């Protein structure tokens, strides 16, 4: 019996040592998968690829980016929620989409199984038209919709995204509506605007100013104040429309990933954002950096969710 107890104690010690060794190996024993919920070429994808090499250096790890567009992000978030919580699967998440989908439909995953670990940017939504459009101001855009019901179209990155909710609020506040055309990402929206396939489209500040703006004109954005990246573009409020909407983008993990791993990851992200090399890139990409540690970002989300629930109750964006 004594010998049996000694064997059991030895086995337990070996298991503990193995577990400790496994944790100590993170993140060196295989690549980290970073999921992007939208198609290549959009703001989230471009941001992810700019961060990747510096984040690899900070973590001493290999990172593989995988685009999983569709369902306004639900496909990617479902994959994240169901991933093994071992610190080798993370995803970029975007609000409002991550929150708004919770009020518009039954999801294939539990949002509580996802843990935000770092907010990176807070990027205002905007209305963009072809440069040859007769629409010069946000008032022109609204008046065109009033004068021609059903004929003024607006492209977005998907149902329940920030640009979609912005246009819902704009229409609701002015007794008009726009024909919504959802795409799988900002790249497709940009192409549709350039080709005049839609009247206007929703692009964030970074999606517009961080790229070639030839053929495009931003008439207004929905930020609280003028953007340092585009100081000549008025806010919707300046144009007389009381609508605010931005896109927060950051990184999340499965809820059960150990805190020690998510904290290291969040701290590594912060070091990347503080790196002069990345800040130079961020300026070129017109990224409105707005870092928050995961717990602080998550603490704000119930208030955001309540706001989107109120919008849904007053103006459902899915019939």
VENHUMO-V641380 format. One line per field, one symbol per residue. ss: DSSP state (2 for helix, 1 for strand, 0 for the rest). phi: phi as a letter, one per 40 degrees, with the letter a starting at -180 (. if undefined). psi: psi as a letter, one per 30 degrees, with the letter a starting at -180 (. if undefined). A space follows every 10 residues. Layout:
ss->???
phi->???
psi->???
This chain:
ss->0222222222 2222222222 2222200000 0111110000 0022222222 2222222220 0011111000 2222222222 2000000011 1111102222 2222000000 2221111111 1111011111 0000000222 2222222000 0011110000 0222222222 2220000011 1100022222 2222000001 1100222220 0000011111 1000001001 0000100000 0000011111 1111000022 2222222222 2222022222 2222000011 1112222222 2222222222 222200000
phi->.ccccccccc cccccccccc ccccccbcca cccbcbcbcd gccccccdcc cdcccdcccg bcbbcbcbch ffhcdccccc cccccbgbbb acbbbcddcc ccbbacccac dccbbcbacb bbbccabbbc cccccbbccd cccccccbdg bcbacbcicg cccccccccc cccbgaabcc bcbciccccd cccdcfcbca acbcdccccc bccdgbacca bbccadcdcb cccccdcccg bcbbabbcba bbbddccddc cccccccccc cccccdcccc cccccfccca cbcddccccc cdcccccccc ccccadcbc
psi->eeeeeeeeee eeeeeeeeee eeeffkhffl lkkjkkgllk fleeeeeefe eeeeeeeefh lkkkkkkilk hgfeeeeeee eglkigggkl kkkkkfeeee fffflklglj ffgkjkfkke ljjkllkkll fgkfjfleee eeeeeefikf fjljklglkg leeeeefeee eefghllkjk jklglfeeee eeeeghflel ljkleefdfg lkgkflkkfl lglflkkfei ffklleefgg jikkkljkka kllkegkkee eeeeeeeeee eeffkeeeee eeeefhkiki kkleeeeeff eeeeeeeeee eeeeikfk.
